[in-house]
Amino acid sequence: MSLQPLGIVVAYLVLALGVGLVAYRVGGNDAEDFYLASRTLGTLVLLFTTFATLLSAFTFFGGPNLAYAAGPEWILVMGVMDGVLFAILWYVIGYRQWLIGRAREYVTLGEMLGDRFASPGLRGLVAGVSLLWLFPYVMLQQMGAGEALRGLTGGAVPYWGGAALITLFMIVYVMLAGLRGVAWTDTLQGLFMLSVLWIAVVWILGSLGGLGAATRGMVAANPEFASLGGGLYTPQFIVSSAVTIAFGVTMFPQINQRFFVAKSATVLKRSFALWPVLVLLLFVPAFMLGAWAAGLPIEVPEGANVLSVLLSEYTPGWFAALVVAGAMAAMMSSSDSMLLSGSAYFTRDLYRPFVRPEASDRREAWIARIGVAVFALLAFVASLSRPGTLIEVGDTAFSGFALLAPPVIVALYWEATTRDGMLVGVAVPQLLYLAHVLVPATPVEVGGATVSLLARSYGGWDVALAFMLLAAALTVGVSLVSSPSIDEDATRFAVGGD
């Protein structure tokens, strides 16, 4: 296949880089502007930068692949349940964080919690846990880019080449642009991606004879796709996935920091009110394309992306390249936001408190840029081993982040929360979940039945749900039996609403 599609992808990424250069010239060099765009984002930019930040490889390639293999009910999990759940959590967690952040000028979640509980240890723990789970999610973007370009070019660009391309661009982009540039390009990329995805749906349905013909072909090849539930989509799977993804998203550094950046309360409230509509406009076409492909005479090689194969088969090469370019740009939006927020967590919550407290804002911003490059290169090296599918890697990261949400919610709304309660509520569930991720499940006999210890799910329920409940219980329980330290200050979270 011609390398023309690669040229289109590179041209699109260079255009995005140009926007970043403009933002670099407009923005300041201080840490708050680099991390939070000086807290000046309006409704359109805030909504679309949050939206584009979540348009990752998990959405564009993992989601359609899952719909191709198991049916279109994935829309119920991501489109309906998480669209609504995350909007609610954006209000419950995000609005209160915005109020506190505006009053106290916090930049990161760890900084906010560390100040409230007078605990550099808690600040470092939250940052460490966040960076731990951020690593596989950055790696997921590189894996998605590698698979997408390999499929689009018919193997002319190898997997490692696609992963290397997006790694290079996101390092250069983040080092130059900061959040202001990221937010500007996020808005353009979000609008562009929505547009080309719906054009792709119309184009492909036209080639297939319309919506009815595409759906009949899907059902004829896979009758189970016509019924709700069954197969992979058990109630346990749907609820577990929706809850862990929605709660996990709120603790993603790149999303959580966006809770601080709105220009006003009105901007914030408009954004989370519009969120469910925007999510459905993306997830319905993306996942239905994957489901319709299951009824078509196309061959999707193992490990390839069904969306790339489908576009190559039913649309002109230039348009398929444009869609994948938009998808890769969206993945870059996710990656650059992750790297930017990860660098904030590293410099603000680890480097400054524990290494160089007297560091200037300018020095901190440059340390952050160096951290971006190191983190991205390490993730790229790890992505070459391809440790699982996009869904598996993404699900692991979502669940790890979800365990942070219950202690944070308790701390935001319960004044009696103590430092000890937070430390135990964060650390213990994370250690238990890490054991389930890293240690192989061990079958044991209990009462004549075989039970797998350290399994990732029990009876179809994700073990992360139990650990979320444990996190809340430990935070509350330990707080009840411990006394607040003399330097803890609950008034740091005492703010009025707008």
C-alpha positions as CSV (number, residue, x, y, z in Angstrom):
1,M,0.0,0.0,0.0
2,S,1.1,3.5,-0.7
3,L,2.7,5.5,2.1
4,Q,0.3,8.4,1.2
5,P,-1.8,7.8,4.3
6,L,1.3,8.2,6.5
7,G,1.9,11.6,4.8
8,I,-1.6,12.7,5.7
9,V,-1.2,11.6,9.3
10,V,2.1,13.4,9.7
11,A,0.7,16.6,8.0
12,Y,-2.2,16.6,10.5
13,L,0.1,16.2,13.5
14,V,2.4,19.0,12.2
15,L,-0.6,21.2,12.0
16,A,-1.4,20.5,15.6
17,L,2.2,21.2,16.5
18,G,1.8,24.6,14.8
19,V,-1.1,25.5,17.1
20,G,1.1,24.5,20.1
21,L,3.8,26.9,18.9
22,V,1.3,29.8,18.8
23,A,0.1,28.9,22.3
24,Y,3.8,28.9,23.5
25,R,4.2,32.4,22.2
26,V,1.0,33.6,23.9
27,G,1.3,31.9,27.2
28,G,3.6,32.7,30.1
29,N,6.6,30.7,31.5
30,D,5.3,30.3,35.0
31,A,4.1,26.9,36.3
32,E,0.4,27.9,36.7
33,D,0.1,28.9,33.1
34,F,2.0,25.8,31.9
35,Y,-0.2,23.4,34.0
36,L,-3.5,25.2,34.2
37,A,-3.6,28.0,31.5
38,S,-3.9,30.5,34.3
39,R,-7.4,29.1,35.1
40,T,-9.0,31.0,32.2
41,L,-10.8,28.4,30.1
42,G,-14.3,29.1,28.8
43,T,-17.2,26.6,28.2
44,L,-16.3,25.5,24.7
45,V,-12.6,25.0,25.3
46,L,-13.1,23.3,28.8
47,L,-15.8,21.0,27.4
48,F,-13.7,20.0,24.4
49,T,-10.4,19.7,26.1
50,T,-12.0,17.3,28.6
51,F,-13.7,15.5,25.8
52,A,-10.6,15.2,23.6
53,T,-8.5,14.2,26.5
54,L,-10.7,11.1,26.9
55,L,-10.6,10.4,23.1
56,S,-7.9,7.8,23.6
57,A,-6.9,4.6,21.9
58,F,-9.3,2.9,24.4
59,T,-12.2,4.8,22.7
60,F,-11.2,4.8,19.1
61,F,-9.7,1.3,18.7
62,G,-10.3,-0.7,21.8
63,G,-14.0,0.2,21.8
64,P,-14.8,-0.7,18.2
65,N,-12.7,-3.9,18.5
66,L,-14.8,-4.9,21.5
67,A,-18.1,-4.1,19.7
68,Y,-16.8,-6.1,16.7
69,A,-16.1,-9.1,18.9
70,A,-18.9,-9.0,21.5
71,G,-21.7,-6.7,20.2
72,P,-22.8,-3.1,20.4
73,E,-23.8,-3.0,24.1
74,W,-20.5,-1.4,24.8
75,I,-22.4,1.8,23.9
76,L,-24.5,1.2,27.1
77,V,-21.4,1.1,29.2
78,M,-19.4,4.0,27.8
79,G,-22.0,6.1,26.1
80,V,-25.0,6.1,28.4
81,M,-23.8,4.9,31.8
82,D,-20.4,6.6,31.9
83,G,-21.7,9.6,30.1
84,V,-24.2,10.2,32.9
85,L,-22.1,8.9,35.8
86,F,-19.1,11.0,34.9
87,A,-21.2,14.1,34.5
88,I,-22.6,13.5,38.0
89,L,-19.1,13.0,39.4
90,W,-17.9,16.1,37.6
91,Y,-20.4,18.0,39.8
92,V,-19.8,16.0,43.0
93,I,-16.0,16.1,42.9
94,G,-15.1,18.6,40.2
95,Y,-17.2,21.5,41.3
96,R,-16.0,21.3,44.9
97,Q,-12.4,21.0,43.7
98,W,-12.9,24.0,41.6
99,L,-14.2,26.1,44.5
100,I,-11.3,24.9,46.8
101,G,-8.7,25.3,44.0
102,R,-9.9,28.8,43.2
103,A,-9.7,29.9,46.9
104,R,-6.3,28.2,47.6
105,E,-4.6,28.2,44.2
106,Y,-4.0,24.5,44.2
107,V,-2.5,23.0,41.0
108,T,-2.8,19.2,41.7
109,L,-5.0,16.8,43.7
110,G,-2.0,15.8,45.9
111,E,-1.2,19.4,46.7
112,M,-4.8,20.0,47.7
113,L,-4.9,17.0,50.0
114,G,-1.4,17.4,51.4
115,D,-2.2,21.0,52.4
116,R,-5.6,20.1,54.0
117,F,-4.0,17.2,56.1
118,A,-0.6,18.9,56.6
119,S,1.0,15.7,55.1
120,P,3.8,15.7,52.5
121,G,3.5,11.9,52.8
122,L,-0.1,11.9,51.7
123,R,0.8,14.3,48.9
124,G,3.5,12.1,47.7
125,L,1.4,8.9,48.0
126,V,-1.4,10.4,45.9
127,A,1.1,11.5,43.3
128,G,3.0,8.2,43.3
129,V,-0.2,6.1,42.9
130,S,-1.4,8.4,40.1
131,L,1.9,8.2,38.2
132,L,1.9,4.4,38.6
133,W,-1.5,4.0,36.9
134,L,-0.8,6.8,34.4
135,F,2.1,4.9,33.0
136,P,0.1,2.0,31.4
137,Y,-2.5,4.5,30.0
138,V,0.2,6.5,28.2
139,M,1.5,3.2,27.0
140,L,-2.0,2.4,25.7
141,Q,-1.9,5.4,23.4
142,Q,1.4,4.3,21.9
143,M,0.1,0.8,21.4
144,G,-3.1,2.2,19.7
145,A,-1.0,4.4,17.4
146,G,1.3,1.6,16.4
147,E,-1.6,-0.7,15.6
148,A,-3.5,2.0,13.7
149,L,-0.7,3.0,11.4
150,R,0.3,-0.6,10.7
151,G,-3.3,-1.4,9.7
152,L,-3.7,1.8,7.7
153,T,-0.5,1.3,5.7
154,G,-0.9,-2.4,5.2
155,G,2.2,-3.1,7.3
156,A,4.4,-0.7,5.5
157,V,4.8,1.2,8.8
158,P,5.6,-1.4,11.5
159,Y,3.9,-1.4,14.9
160,W,7.0,0.1,16.6
161,G,7.1,2.9,14.0
162,G,3.6,4.1,14.7
163,A,4.2,4.1,18.4
164,A,7.5,5.9,18.0
165,L,5.8,8.6,15.8
166,I,3.2,9.6,18.3
167,T,5.8,9.4,21.1
168,L,8.0,11.9,19.3
169,F,5.2,14.3,18.6
170,M,3.7,14.3,22.0
171,I,7.1,15.0,23.7
172,V,7.8,17.9,21.4
173,Y,4.2,19.2,21.7
174,V,3.9,19.1,25.5
175,M,7.4,20.6,26.0
176,L,6.4,23.6,23.8
177,A,2.7,24.1,24.4
178,G,1.6,23.6,28.0
179,L,-2.1,23.3,28.9
180,R,-3.1,26.4,26.9
181,G,-1.8,24.8,23.6
182,V,-3.2,21.4,24.6
183,A,-6.7,22.9,25.2
184,W,-6.7,24.9,21.9
185,T,-5.8,21.8,19.8
186,D,-8.1,19.6,21.9
187,T,-11.0,21.9,20.8
188,L,-10.1,21.7,17.1
189,Q,-9.4,18.0,17.3
190,G,-12.6,17.2,19.1
191,L,-14.7,19.1,16.6
192,F,-12.8,17.6,13.7
193,M,-13.0,14.0,15.0
194,L,-16.8,14.2,15.6
195,S,-17.3,15.5,12.1
196,V,-15.2,12.9,10.2
197,L,-16.5,10.1,12.3
198,W,-20.1,10.9,11.3
199,I,-19.1,11.4,7.7
200,A,-17.5,7.9,7.9
201,V,-20.7,6.5,9.2
202,V,-22.7,8.1,6.3
203,W,-20.1,7.0,3.7
204,I,-19.9,3.4,4.9
205,L,-23.7,3.0,5.4
206,G,-24.1,4.3,1.8
207,S,-21.7,1.7,0.6
208,L,-23.6,-1.0,2.5
209,G,-27.1,0.0,1.4
210,G,-28.2,1.9,4.4
211,L,-28.7,1.5,8.1
212,G,-31.1,-1.3,7.8
213,A,-28.9,-3.4,5.5
214,A,-25.9,-2.9,7.8
215,T,-27.8,-3.9,10.8
216,R,-29.4,-6.9,9.1
217,G,-26.0,-8.1,8.0
218,M,-24.7,-7.7,11.6
219,V,-27.6,-9.7,13.1
220,A,-27.4,-12.4,10.4
221,A,-23.8,-13.0,11.1
222,N,-24.2,-12.7,14.9
223,P,-27.8,-13.2,16.1
224,E,-26.8,-12.5,19.7
225,F,-25.9,-8.9,18.8
226,A,-29.6,-8.2,18.5
227,S,-30.4,-8.9,22.1
228,L,-29.4,-6.9,25.2
229,G,-27.0,-8.8,27.4
230,G,-25.5,-12.2,27.1
231,G,-22.0,-13.3,26.3
232,L,-19.5,-10.8,27.6
233,Y,-22.2,-8.3,28.5
234,T,-23.5,-9.7,31.8
235,P,-25.0,-7.3,34.4
236,Q,-21.9,-7.8,36.5
237,F,-19.6,-6.8,33.6
238,I,-21.7,-3.7,32.6
239,V,-22.0,-2.4,36.1
240,S,-18.4,-3.1,37.0
241,S,-17.1,-1.5,33.8
242,A,-19.3,1.6,34.1
243,V,-18.5,2.3,37.7
244,T,-14.7,1.7,37.6
245,I,-14.4,3.7,34.4
246,A,-16.5,6.7,35.6
247,F,-14.9,6.9,39.0
248,G,-11.4,6.2,37.5
249,V,-11.8,9.0,35.0
250,T,-12.4,11.5,37.8
251,M,-9.0,10.6,39.3
252,F,-7.0,10.6,36.1
253,P,-4.5,13.4,36.5
254,Q,-5.3,14.9,33.1
255,I,-9.0,15.0,34.0
256,N,-8.7,15.9,37.6
257,Q,-6.5,18.9,36.8
258,R,-9.2,20.2,34.5
259,F,-11.5,20.6,37.6
260,F,-9.3,23.5,38.5
261,V,-9.1,25.4,35.2
262,A,-12.7,26.8,34.5
263,K,-12.9,30.6,34.3
264,S,-16.2,30.6,36.3
265,A,-18.7,28.4,38.0
266,T,-21.1,29.0,35.1
267,V,-18.5,27.6,32.7
268,L,-18.1,24.5,34.9
269,K,-21.8,23.9,35.2
270,R,-22.5,24.3,31.5
271,S,-19.7,21.9,30.7
272,F,-20.8,19.0,32.8
273,A,-24.4,19.5,31.8
274,L,-23.5,19.2,28.1
275,W,-21.1,16.2,28.7
276,P,-23.6,13.3,28.2
277,V,-24.7,14.7,24.8
278,L,-21.2,15.0,23.6
279,V,-20.2,11.5,24.7
280,L,-23.1,9.9,22.9
281,L,-22.3,11.8,19.7
282,L,-18.9,10.2,19.7
283,F,-19.5,6.7,21.1
284,V,-22.6,5.7,19.1
285,P,-20.9,6.0,15.7
286,A,-17.5,4.7,16.8
287,F,-18.9,1.5,18.4
288,M,-21.6,0.9,15.9
289,L,-19.0,0.9,13.1
290,G,-17.2,-1.9,15.0
291,A,-20.5,-3.8,15.5
292,W,-21.6,-3.5,11.8
293,A,-18.1,-4.7,10.7
294,A,-18.9,-8.0,12.3
295,G,-21.4,-8.7,9.6
296,L,-19.2,-7.7,6.7
297,P,-16.9,-9.9,4.5
298,I,-13.7,-8.3,5.8
299,E,-10.8,-9.9,7.4
300,V,-9.4,-8.3,10.6
301,P,-5.9,-9.8,11.4
302,E,-5.2,-10.6,15.0
303,G,-4.1,-7.6,16.9
304,A,-5.3,-5.2,14.2
305,N,-7.8,-2.4,14.5
306,V,-11.2,-3.1,13.0
307,L,-11.8,0.6,12.4
308,S,-8.7,1.0,10.2
309,V,-9.6,-2.2,8.2
310,L,-13.2,-1.1,7.7
311,L,-12.2,2.4,6.5
312,S,-9.6,1.0,4.2
313,E,-12.1,-1.3,2.6
314,Y,-15.1,1.0,2.2
315,T,-13.8,4.5,1.9
316,P,-11.1,6.1,-0.3
317,G,-7.5,5.9,1.1
318,W,-7.2,9.6,1.7
319,F,-10.4,9.7,3.8
320,A,-9.4,6.6,5.8
321,A,-6.1,8.3,6.5
322,L,-7.8,11.5,7.5
323,V,-10.0,9.6,10.0
324,V,-7.0,7.8,11.5
325,A,-5.1,11.0,11.5
326,G,-7.9,12.6,13.6
327,A,-7.9,9.5,15.8
328,M,-4.2,9.7,16.3
329,A,-4.4,13.4,17.0
330,A,-7.1,12.6,19.6
331,M,-4.8,10.0,21.1
332,M,-2.1,12.6,21.1
333,S,-4.5,14.9,22.9
334,S,-4.9,12.2,25.5
335,S,-1.2,11.5,25.7
336,D,0.0,15.1,25.9
337,S,-2.6,15.9,28.6
338,M,-1.4,12.8,30.5
339,L,2.2,13.8,30.2
340,L,1.5,17.4,31.2
341,S,-0.5,16.4,34.2
342,G,2.0,13.7,35.1
343,S,4.8,16.2,35.0
344,A,2.8,18.5,37.3
345,Y,2.3,15.6,39.8
346,F,6.0,14.8,39.6
347,T,7.3,18.3,40.0
348,R,4.7,19.8,42.4
349,D,4.2,16.8,44.6
350,L,7.5,14.9,44.5
351,Y,10.3,17.1,43.2
352,R,9.4,20.3,45.0
353,P,8.5,18.9,48.5
354,F,11.1,16.2,48.7
355,V,14.0,17.3,46.5
356,R,14.2,21.1,46.1
357,P,11.5,23.1,48.0
358,E,13.1,26.4,47.1
359,A,12.8,25.8,43.3
360,S,11.5,28.7,41.3
361,D,8.4,28.4,39.2
362,R,10.5,28.8,36.1
363,R,12.8,26.0,37.1
364,E,9.9,23.8,38.0
365,A,8.4,24.3,34.6
366,W,11.6,23.2,32.9
367,I,12.0,20.2,35.2
368,A,8.4,19.3,34.2
369,R,9.4,19.4,30.5
370,I,12.4,17.1,31.1
371,G,10.1,14.7,33.0
372,V,7.7,14.6,30.1
373,A,10.4,13.3,27.8
374,V,11.7,10.7,30.2
375,F,8.2,9.4,31.1
376,A,7.1,9.2,27.4
377,L,10.3,7.3,26.4
378,L,9.9,4.8,29.2
379,A,6.3,4.2,28.2
380,F,7.3,3.7,24.6
381,V,9.9,1.1,25.5
382,A,7.3,-0.7,27.6
383,S,4.7,-0.5,24.8
384,L,7.0,-2.5,22.5
385,S,6.3,-5.6,24.6
386,R,2.5,-5.2,24.1
387,P,1.4,-6.4,27.5
388,G,-2.2,-7.3,26.7
389,T,-5.0,-5.8,24.6
390,L,-6.0,-2.2,24.6
391,I,-9.1,-3.0,26.6
392,E,-7.1,-5.0,29.2
393,V,-4.4,-2.3,29.6
394,G,-7.1,0.5,29.8
395,D,-9.2,-1.4,32.3
396,T,-6.3,-2.0,34.6
397,A,-5.5,1.7,34.7
398,F,-9.2,2.8,35.2
399,S,-9.6,0.4,38.2
400,G,-6.4,1.6,39.8
401,F,-7.5,5.2,39.6
402,A,-11.0,4.4,40.7
403,L,-9.7,3.3,44.1
404,L,-8.6,6.9,44.8
405,A,-12.1,8.3,44.3
406,P,-13.8,7.2,47.6
407,P,-11.2,8.7,50.0
408,V,-11.2,11.9,48.0
409,I,-15.0,12.2,48.1
410,V,-14.9,11.5,51.9
411,A,-12.2,14.2,52.4
412,L,-14.1,16.8,50.3
413,Y,-17.3,16.5,52.2
414,W,-16.6,15.2,55.8
415,E,-14.7,17.5,58.1
416,A,-13.9,14.7,60.5
417,T,-11.7,13.0,58.0
418,T,-8.1,12.5,59.5
419,R,-4.7,12.2,58.0
420,D,-4.4,8.6,59.2
421,G,-7.8,7.8,57.6
422,M,-6.6,9.1,54.3
423,L,-3.3,7.4,54.4
424,V,-4.8,4.0,55.2
425,G,-7.8,4.5,52.8
426,V,-5.5,5.2,49.9
427,A,-2.6,2.8,50.6
428,V,-4.2,-0.4,51.6
429,P,-6.7,-0.8,48.7
430,Q,-3.9,0.1,46.2
431,L,-1.6,-2.6,47.6
432,L,-4.3,-5.2,47.5
433,Y,-5.2,-4.3,43.9
434,L,-1.6,-4.3,42.9
435,A,-1.3,-7.9,44.2
436,H,-4.3,-8.9,42.1
437,V,-2.7,-7.3,39.0
438,L,0.8,-8.6,39.5
439,V,0.5,-11.9,41.2
440,P,-1.0,-14.9,39.2
441,A,-4.4,-16.1,40.5
442,T,-4.0,-19.2,42.7
443,P,-6.8,-21.9,42.8
444,V,-7.6,-23.2,46.3
445,E,-10.2,-25.6,47.6
446,V,-12.8,-24.0,49.9
447,G,-15.6,-26.3,51.1
448,G,-15.3,-28.6,48.2
449,A,-15.3,-25.7,45.7
450,T,-12.4,-24.3,43.8
451,V,-11.8,-20.6,44.4
452,S,-9.1,-18.5,42.6
453,L,-7.4,-16.2,45.1
454,L,-6.0,-12.9,43.6
455,A,-8.3,-13.2,40.6
456,R,-9.3,-9.9,38.9
457,S,-13.0,-10.8,39.2
458,Y,-15.2,-12.9,41.3
459,G,-18.6,-14.1,40.0
460,G,-18.2,-11.7,37.1
461,W,-17.8,-8.7,39.5
462,D,-14.6,-6.7,39.1
463,V,-12.5,-7.0,42.3
464,A,-11.9,-3.2,42.1
465,L,-15.5,-2.6,43.2
466,A,-14.8,-4.3,46.5
467,F,-11.6,-2.4,47.0
468,M,-13.5,0.9,46.3
469,L,-15.9,0.0,49.1
470,L,-12.9,-0.9,51.3
471,A,-11.3,2.4,50.5
472,A,-14.3,4.3,51.7
473,A,-14.8,2.1,54.8
474,L,-11.1,2.4,55.8
475,T,-11.1,6.2,55.3
476,V,-14.2,6.6,57.5
477,G,-13.4,3.9,60.0
478,V,-9.8,4.9,60.7
479,S,-10.8,8.6,60.9
480,L,-13.4,7.7,63.5
481,V,-10.8,6.0,65.8
482,S,-8.0,8.4,65.2
483,S,-7.5,12.0,66.3
484,P,-6.7,14.8,63.8
485,S,-3.1,16.0,64.1
486,I,-2.7,19.5,65.5
487,D,-1.6,20.9,62.1
488,E,-4.5,19.5,60.1
489,D,-6.8,22.2,58.9
490,A,-10.3,21.3,57.8
491,T,-11.1,25.0,57.1
492,R,-8.9,24.7,54.0
493,F,-11.9,22.9,52.4
494,A,-14.5,25.3,53.8
495,V,-15.6,27.2,50.8
496,G,-18.9,28.6,49.7
497,G,-20.6,27.8,46.3
498,D,-21.3,30.3,43.5
